[in-house]
Amino acid sequence: MAKITKIKAQKNKRRVNIYLNERFAFGLPAETLVKAGLKVGQNITTKEIEDLIFKNEFQKLLNKTLRLISARPRSEKEIIDYLKRKKTDPKLIDEVVDKLKSLGQLDDYAFAVWWVEQRVTFRPKGKIALLMELRQKGVEREIGEKIIAEKVDELPLARRAVERKLKIYKNFPPLEFRQKITGFLARRGFSWGTVKEVIDEFCQKR
């Protein structure tokens, strides 16, 4: 049991510092202070202190992950990895992830759709590379395969990818041109059938 001997507003006014037995103990959002009904002179148990600290850490981590997601959508694995790098308690990780899901801010299916659409629009890649990227982000294979099948038509993507490289490769000798384009498309994860068809098309146009 400890006594709250002082409650002091922090500089941003949205948080307060709690002092127990004349010593600083922890900080809290002012909103949490009001909800908990904490007052100077009040006695507080160890369990209540632990719960308040947990809620404080939870809110701080939730705010940080929401800011992260506001920059671009994230997969569940990305958020978990981010929290692990901060050496977050596993229980807190579960709480934050569950809250983000309940807020509609964490959805691997929606993330995968966004990721594939971004790649198709700005950085054309083949189905192999896209599936590998999604798997690295923690998206289930079945989800990745379904979205890629719906969103990706490799042939026009491969053509567009090569067109962006023509300024670099157009003056190469035929054999070297073919080798360069083959390597480029293979690295972008296009299937061999797509690679061969696109190479033949561009070689015939030269």
N, C-alpha and C positions, 0 to 999 in steps of 0.2 A: 504494500500500500504506500502511495506517495501523495503529497499534497501539491496542487497547482498553486504556485506562489506568484507567478507573473505570466501575463499574456501580452506580447508586444508585436505590433504590426511590423511587417517587413517593408522594405522600401517601395515595392510595387503595390502595396496596400491590399493585394488579393490573397496574401498569405500572412500567417502569423507564426511567431515563435512561442513555444510552450516551455515554461520553466517549472521544474519539479524540485521542491525542497531547495529553492534558491539557485538551482543550476539549470542551464539550458539543456533541454531533453530532446526536442524534435520540432520540426516545422510542420505546419498544416495549411491547407487552403482555408481561407476564412469561411467558406461555405460549409466545409466539414466541421469547423469549430461550432458554427451555429446549429447544424443538424445534431451534433453530439451533445449540445447543451453544456459545453464546458465553461466553467467560471473559476475565477480566482478564489482560493480557499476550499475548493472542492477536493475531496479525496478520490483517488483513482487507483484501481487495482492493476497488477502486472498484466493480467489478461487484457484489460481495457487498453492499456498502453500499447501492447503488441498489436491489437486490432487496429488502433489508430495509425500506428506506424505502417502497418500493412496497407491500409487504405490510402495513406499518403503516397507510398511507393507505387501502388497500383495506378493512382491518378496521374502521377508524373510520367510513368511509362506509357500509359494510355495516350497522354497528350503528345509524347515524343513519337509514338508510332503513327498517330493520326497525322502529324506533320510530315512524316516520312511518306505516308500514303498519298498525301495531298500533292507531293511532287510528281508521283506516278503510281499507278496501281502496283500492288505487291502480292506475291504468292504467300501462302501460309508459311512455307519453309523459309522464305526471305525474312519474314517477321520473327520467326522463332530463332533463326540464326543471328539476327540483329540483337535480340534480347539475350541470347547466350553469350555473345561477345561482350555484353555489359555485365556478365556474371550474375544474371538475374536468377533469383530463386525459382525452381521449376514450378512451384505452386503459383507464383505470380505470373509466370509465362502462360500457364493454362488459363488463368483468369483474364489476362489481357487478350489472348487469342479468342476466347469465348465472347468477350465483350465486343471485340471488333467484328466478329461474325454476326452477333445480334444487331449491331448497328448497320449491317450491310456493307461494311468496309473491307471485308476479307472473304473472297469467294474465288477459289481456284479456277472454276469454269469461266467466270467473267474475266479473270486475269488472263487466262490462256487465249480467249477471244481477242482481247486487247493486244496481247503480245504478237499474235500471228498477224493481225491487221496492220500493226505498226511495221512489222517486217515486210509484209507484202507491199506496203505503200512506200516506205523509205529505204529499205535495205533488202532487196529481193534475195531470198534463200530457198533452197530446195526442201522437200519434205523431210529428208533424213536429218538435215541440220536443224530444222525447226523442232522436230520431235526431240532431238538431243537437248536442245536449249530448254524446252519445257520440262523435260525429265530432270535436268540440272536444277530447275527452279522448284522441283518437288511436285509438279503436276502429274497426276496418275496417267499411265500410258494410254488407257482407254479414252480418257478425256482428250488428251493431246491428239490421238489418232483421229477421233471423231471430228474435232474442230479443224484440223489440217485437211481432212478429206472434204469438208464443206467449204473451206475458205481458200484453198490453194490449188491453182492450176499452174503446174510447173512450166509448161512450154512458154507462155507469154512472159512469165517472170524471168526465165533464163534469157530470153531474147533481150528483155529490157536491161538485164544485168550486163550482158555483153555489149550492148549499144553504148553503155556508159564507159566502157573500156576501149572502144574502137580508136579513140584519139591516141592511145598509148601503143596499141598493137597493129594498127592498120598498115604500117609500112614494113612490118616484119616479113621475111621470106615465108612462103606458104607453109613449109613444114614447121617452122618456129611459131608462126601464127596459130596453127592448129594445136601445137603443144601448149602454148600459153593459155589459149582459151579453154582447152581441156582441163588444165590444172586449176584455172580460176573457177570454173563451174563445179569441179569436183570438190574444191575447198568450200564452196558455198552449199554443198550438200545436195546437189541435184543428182537424180538417178542417171545411170549410164545411158539409158534409152533417150532421155531428154538431152543429155550432153551431146550424144552423137548426132541427133537430129538438128540441133542448133548449130553445131560446128559445120555440118554439111551445108546448111542454108547459108551461113556467112562466108564459107569458102567459095561457094558458087557465085556469090555476089561480087567477089573481088575482081 
